[in-house]
């Protein structure tokens, strides 16, 4: 039973990765950047940074929906929600206006992870690039709680251009598009669940 539940979670993740390009994001910009000092193979727990906000009720509702989808995705990947000293803090924000932001030209995250079991020093050169994001950019940042610095950020444009819009399906697709780029399972999660059968 537990093994079947685990397999269904894996299939959901694989399906999300396969379908994300088919769900209206073909002409949208999306990407991610990472820190070479991130201990990605060691993170196990997470929590959220609370955003102080005076936004209207619909905007606040959108943020609650985003929080729910982000939490579900991280839990599918084996991370555990924790109130006590979480390894990762999750920050997320929607920029409703056009946005110019700085990203980095880096090796694909998956490839870099395979070759870097341990965090590396920041000696590797970051090559900044300027990006123009259209209205409604969702930015999700993962911060190393202990080191107090950002280790990964994912983003996608064209999410919602109007702060008063309420479209939970679109927010869900935006979260999937971002986390399809963070295909990191908690250390030991796959082994624990495959041996539980």
Secondary structure, 3 states (H helix, E strand, C coil): CHHHHHHHHHHHHHHHHHHHHHCCCCCCCEEEEECCCCCCCCCCEEEECCCCCCCCHHHHHHHHHHHHHHHHHHHHCCCEECCCCCCEEEEEEEECCCEEEEEEECCCHHHHHHHCCCCCCCCCCCEEEEEEECCCEEEEEEEECCCCEEEEEEEECCCCCCCCCCCHHHHHHHHHHHHCCCCCCCCCHHHHHHHCC
